[in-house]
Amino acid sequence: MTITVTDAGPPPVLREARVPEGGIYEGARTLRRLPEGWQERPYERIELVPQGSTIGAEVRGADLSRPLDPALREELKCALLEWKVLFFRAQHLTSGQQCDFARNWGELETNPLLARGSSEDVVRFDKGAGATPTFENVWHSDVTFRERPALGAVLQLREVPPCGGDTMWADMAAAYDNLPQEVKDRIDGATAVHDFIPGFARFYGPERLAPFQDTFPPVEHPVVRTHPETGRRLLFVNTSFTTRITGMEREESDRLLRYLFQQAHIPEYQVRFRWQPGDVAFWDNRATQHYAVNDYGPHRRVAERVAIAGDRPF
């Protein structure tokens, strides 16, 4: 049999199609939960149930209404550093118990711009059902407009809507790890200005904000901070409070910040928690951003938060 090979002709040509810069992401991302050299140890007092690949774990076997003994406290601290946000089901803490738990990790602080709960150390978020709207549904780290932003926070849901009202957290170490090298080169060593006014001017008028301008003047923080306990490099800018990158022209700064803000939106870096009444979340504000999903109106959602004072980012 004779087989005749014919010319298949020229290869097909695709039409030109321009993709905007940054419009295509690589499929594989580096999802590293632990710092390099971190020595994992087994947990003996608690059980951890991971909720995401790099961020978020449910803790079982801990009763937060009781004082923590040193061994349990050490395991919870280690779990927080490894997982960045911890979830505790059905704790039903009093405000005093919630504050006592938070004090295990440092002094408490309050935000005078937010509504008080049952004590001066507790902030209350009472939303839906005709309450005054606010805008927690934006990716942010808490109070980065402070010289020393919060170390972390303990949030408890008192009343949960029949559906919706979840909270999401994003791992800002993973966000930094996956930045292109040319972007890292631009932002390593850079600082950015943080200001409380943009985050609160959306729902408070000048008469409410003006008295706090002297209390909270604009501050500069590193665009990339180093976690003081793990040594991880963390992207540390957020939509609510970061206004510009120091030393850059406004247009260039805005363009770069928009790109950096978008990193928290990538699902591979996120965990999402569906609340039940009495649940508690404890997160590391240095390493994460969070977003309260506002999809429950006209139902009511009541949460109380206790914040833990932090240190100056470096």
C-alpha positions as CSV (number, residue, x, y, z in Angstrom):
1,M,0.0,0.0,0.0
2,T,1.3,3.4,-0.9
3,I,0.7,6.3,1.6
4,T,0.8,9.7,0.1
5,V,1.8,12.6,2.5
6,T,0.2,15.9,1.5
7,D,1.1,19.3,2.6
8,A,-1.3,20.3,5.4
9,G,-0.8,24.0,4.6
10,P,0.2,26.8,6.9
11,P,-0.7,26.7,10.6
12,P,-3.9,28.5,11.6
13,V,-3.6,32.2,12.5
14,L,-5.5,33.6,15.5
15,R,-6.8,37.1,15.2
16,E,-5.1,39.7,17.4
17,A,-6.9,40.1,20.7
18,R,-5.5,42.6,23.3
19,V,-5.8,41.5,26.9
20,P,-5.6,44.4,29.4
21,E,-2.6,44.4,31.7
22,G,-3.4,42.2,34.7
23,G,-6.4,40.7,33.0
24,I,-5.2,37.1,33.1
25,Y,-4.0,35.3,36.3
26,E,-2.0,32.2,36.4
27,G,-4.0,29.1,37.3
28,A,-1.6,27.9,40.0
29,R,-0.8,30.1,43.1
30,T,1.6,29.6,45.9
31,L,-0.6,28.8,49.0
32,R,1.8,28.6,51.9
33,R,0.1,28.5,55.3
34,L,3.1,28.5,57.5
35,P,6.3,30.7,57.6
36,E,9.5,29.1,56.4
37,G,11.1,27.1,59.2
38,W,8.0,26.9,61.3
39,Q,7.9,23.8,63.4
40,E,4.4,22.3,63.6
41,R,3.5,20.6,66.9
42,P,0.5,18.4,67.6
43,Y,-2.4,20.0,69.5
44,E,-3.2,18.2,72.7
45,R,-5.8,20.4,74.3
46,I,-7.9,21.4,71.2
47,E,-9.0,19.9,67.9
48,L,-8.6,22.1,64.7
49,V,-10.9,21.6,61.7
50,P,-9.4,23.6,58.8
51,Q,-11.9,25.8,56.9
52,G,-9.5,26.9,54.1
53,S,-6.2,26.0,52.7
54,T,-4.1,28.8,54.3
55,I,-6.6,30.6,56.5
56,G,-9.4,29.7,59.0
57,A,-9.9,26.8,61.4
58,E,-12.7,25.8,63.7
59,V,-11.5,25.1,67.2
60,R,-13.2,22.3,69.1
61,G,-12.7,21.5,72.8
62,A,-12.2,25.0,74.2
63,D,-14.7,26.7,76.5
64,L,-14.0,30.4,76.2
65,S,-16.3,31.2,79.2
66,R,-13.7,29.9,81.6
67,P,-10.2,31.2,82.3
68,L,-7.5,29.8,80.0
69,D,-4.8,27.8,81.7
70,P,-1.3,28.4,80.3
71,A,-1.2,25.3,78.2
72,L,-4.5,26.0,76.5
73,R,-3.6,29.7,76.0
74,E,-0.3,28.6,74.3
75,E,-2.1,26.3,71.9
76,L,-4.7,28.9,71.0
77,K,-1.9,31.4,70.3
78,C,-0.1,28.9,68.1
79,A,-3.3,28.1,66.2
80,L,-4.0,31.8,65.6
81,L,-0.5,32.4,64.2
82,E,-0.8,29.3,62.0
83,W,-4.4,29.8,60.8
84,K,-4.9,33.7,61.2
85,V,-8.6,33.4,62.2
86,L,-10.2,30.9,64.6
87,F,-13.9,30.0,64.9
88,F,-15.6,28.8,68.1
89,R,-19.1,27.5,67.9
90,A,-21.9,28.1,70.4
91,Q,-19.9,29.8,73.1
92,H,-22.7,32.3,74.2
93,L,-20.3,34.5,76.1
94,T,-21.4,37.4,78.3
95,S,-19.7,40.7,77.4
96,G,-17.5,40.3,80.4
97,Q,-16.4,36.8,79.4
98,Q,-15.7,38.0,75.9
99,C,-13.5,40.8,77.2
100,D,-11.7,38.4,79.6
101,F,-10.9,36.1,76.7
102,A,-9.6,39.0,74.6
103,R,-7.4,40.2,77.5
104,N,-5.4,37.0,77.2
105,W,-3.7,38.6,74.2
106,G,-3.2,42.1,75.3
107,E,-4.8,45.4,76.4
108,L,-8.2,46.2,75.0
109,E,-8.9,49.3,72.9
110,T,-12.1,50.9,71.7
111,N,-13.0,53.0,68.6
112,P,-14.9,56.1,69.7
113,L,-16.5,56.4,66.2
114,L,-18.5,53.2,66.7
115,A,-21.5,52.4,68.9
116,R,-20.8,51.0,72.4
117,G,-22.1,47.7,73.6
118,S,-22.9,46.8,77.2
119,S,-19.5,48.0,78.4
120,E,-16.9,50.6,77.2
121,D,-14.7,47.9,75.8
122,V,-17.4,46.4,73.6
123,V,-18.4,47.7,70.2
124,R,-21.9,46.8,69.0
125,F,-23.0,46.3,65.4
126,D,-26.8,46.2,65.2
127,K,-27.8,46.1,61.6
128,G,-30.8,45.5,59.4
129,A,-34.5,46.0,60.2
130,G,-34.3,49.7,59.9
131,A,-31.0,50.3,61.6
132,T,-28.6,53.0,60.4
133,P,-26.6,51.5,57.5
134,T,-22.8,51.4,57.6
135,F,-20.3,49.8,55.4
136,E,-18.4,46.8,56.8
137,N,-19.0,45.2,53.4
138,V,-15.6,46.4,52.1
139,W,-12.3,44.6,52.5
140,H,-10.3,46.2,55.3
141,S,-8.1,45.7,58.3
142,D,-9.4,47.4,61.4
143,V,-8.1,50.8,62.5
144,T,-5.0,51.0,60.4
145,F,-5.5,54.8,60.8
146,R,-4.0,54.4,64.3
147,E,-0.3,54.7,64.9
148,R,-0.6,51.2,66.4
149,P,-3.4,49.3,64.6
150,A,-5.2,46.6,66.5
151,L,-3.4,43.2,67.0
152,G,-6.7,41.4,66.6
153,A,-10.4,41.2,67.5
154,V,-12.9,38.9,69.1
155,L,-16.3,39.0,67.5
156,Q,-19.5,37.3,68.7
157,L,-22.9,37.1,66.9
158,R,-25.7,37.8,69.3
159,E,-28.5,37.6,66.7
160,V,-28.2,36.0,63.3
161,P,-30.5,36.5,60.2
162,P,-32.3,33.5,58.8
163,C,-29.8,33.5,55.9
164,G,-26.9,35.6,54.9
165,G,-24.7,37.8,57.1
166,D,-21.5,35.7,56.6
167,T,-18.1,37.2,57.3
168,M,-15.0,36.6,55.0
169,W,-11.3,36.9,55.8
170,A,-8.4,37.1,53.4
171,D,-4.8,35.9,54.0
172,M,-2.5,38.9,53.3
173,A,0.6,36.8,53.5
174,A,-0.7,34.7,50.6
175,A,-1.6,37.9,48.8
176,Y,2.0,39.2,49.2
177,D,3.6,35.8,48.2
178,N,1.8,35.8,44.9
179,L,2.6,39.3,43.8
180,P,4.7,39.5,40.6
181,Q,8.4,40.2,41.5
182,E,8.3,43.6,39.7
183,V,5.5,44.7,42.0
184,K,7.3,43.4,45.1
185,D,10.3,45.4,44.0
186,R,8.2,48.6,43.8
187,I,6.5,48.2,47.2
188,D,9.2,46.7,49.4
189,G,10.4,49.5,51.6
190,A,7.6,51.8,50.5
191,T,5.2,53.5,53.0
192,A,1.5,54.5,52.6
193,V,-0.7,57.0,54.3
194,H,-3.7,55.8,56.3
195,D,-6.5,58.1,57.3
196,F,-9.8,57.5,59.2
197,I,-11.8,60.0,57.2
198,P,-12.3,58.1,53.9
199,G,-13.7,55.0,55.8
200,F,-16.1,56.9,57.9
201,A,-17.1,59.9,55.7
202,R,-19.4,57.5,53.8
203,F,-21.9,57.5,56.6
204,Y,-20.9,60.3,59.1
205,G,-21.1,64.0,58.3
206,P,-18.3,66.6,59.0
207,E,-19.8,67.6,62.3
208,R,-19.3,64.0,63.6
209,L,-15.8,63.5,62.2
210,A,-14.2,66.9,62.7
211,P,-13.6,66.5,66.5
212,F,-11.5,63.4,65.9
213,Q,-9.1,64.9,63.4
214,D,-6.6,65.8,66.1
215,T,-7.0,62.4,67.8
216,F,-6.4,60.5,64.6
217,P,-4.1,62.4,62.3
218,P,-2.9,60.6,59.1
219,V,-0.2,58.1,59.8
220,E,2.3,56.2,57.6
221,H,2.8,52.5,57.6
222,P,4.8,50.1,55.5
223,V,3.0,48.9,52.4
224,V,4.5,45.5,53.3
225,R,4.7,44.8,57.0
226,T,6.6,42.1,58.8
227,H,4.5,40.0,61.3
228,P,6.2,40.5,64.7
229,E,5.7,36.9,65.7
230,T,6.0,34.8,62.6
231,G,8.2,37.0,60.4
232,R,5.9,36.6,57.4
233,R,5.8,39.4,54.9
234,L,2.2,40.8,54.6
235,L,0.5,43.2,52.2
236,F,-0.7,46.0,54.5
237,V,-2.9,48.4,52.5
238,N,-6.7,48.4,52.5
239,T,-9.6,50.2,50.7
240,S,-11.1,51.8,53.8
241,F,-8.1,53.7,55.1
242,T,-5.1,53.8,52.8
243,T,-5.1,57.0,50.8
244,R,-1.8,57.2,48.9
245,I,1.7,55.7,48.6
246,T,4.3,58.2,49.9
247,G,6.5,59.8,47.3
248,M,4.4,58.8,44.3
249,E,2.4,61.0,41.9
250,R,-1.3,60.7,42.7
251,E,-2.1,58.9,39.4
252,E,0.6,56.4,39.8
253,S,-0.2,55.8,43.5
254,D,-3.9,55.4,42.7
255,R,-3.2,52.9,40.0
256,L,-0.9,50.8,42.1
257,L,-3.2,50.9,45.2
258,R,-6.1,49.7,43.1
259,Y,-4.1,46.7,42.0
260,L,-3.0,46.0,45.6
261,F,-6.5,46.4,47.0
262,Q,-7.8,43.8,44.5
263,Q,-5.5,41.1,46.0
264,A,-7.9,40.6,48.9
265,H,-10.7,39.7,46.4
266,I,-8.9,36.5,45.2
267,P,-10.9,33.5,46.5
268,E,-7.9,31.2,47.0
269,Y,-6.7,33.5,49.8
270,Q,-10.1,33.6,51.5
271,V,-12.2,31.8,54.1
272,R,-16.0,32.4,54.6
273,F,-17.8,31.7,57.9
274,R,-21.5,31.2,58.3
275,W,-22.6,32.3,61.7
276,Q,-24.9,30.8,64.3
277,P,-26.0,32.6,67.5
278,G,-23.3,32.5,70.1
279,D,-20.4,31.8,67.6
280,V,-17.1,33.6,68.2
281,A,-14.4,34.5,65.7
282,F,-10.9,35.5,66.8
283,W,-8.6,36.9,64.1
284,D,-5.2,38.3,63.7
285,N,-5.7,41.9,62.3
286,R,-2.0,42.1,61.4
287,A,-2.2,39.2,58.9
288,T,-5.8,39.5,57.5
289,Q,-8.4,41.7,56.0
290,H,-12.2,41.0,56.5
291,Y,-15.5,41.7,54.8
292,A,-19.0,41.5,56.4
293,V,-21.4,40.4,53.7
294,N,-24.4,42.7,53.7
295,D,-27.1,40.4,52.1
296,Y,-29.5,39.9,55.0
297,G,-31.8,42.9,54.9
298,P,-34.5,43.5,56.1
299,H,-33.5,41.0,58.8
300,R,-31.5,41.9,61.8
301,R,-27.9,41.0,62.6
302,V,-26.4,41.9,65.9
303,A,-22.7,41.4,66.7
304,E,-20.4,42.6,69.4
305,R,-16.6,43.1,69.0
306,V,-13.7,43.5,71.4
307,A,-10.5,44.8,70.0
308,I,-6.9,44.1,71.2
309,A,-4.4,46.8,71.1
310,G,-1.4,46.3,68.7
311,D,2.0,47.6,68.0
312,R,3.5,49.9,65.4
313,P,3.9,48.1,62.0
314,F,7.5,47.6,60.7
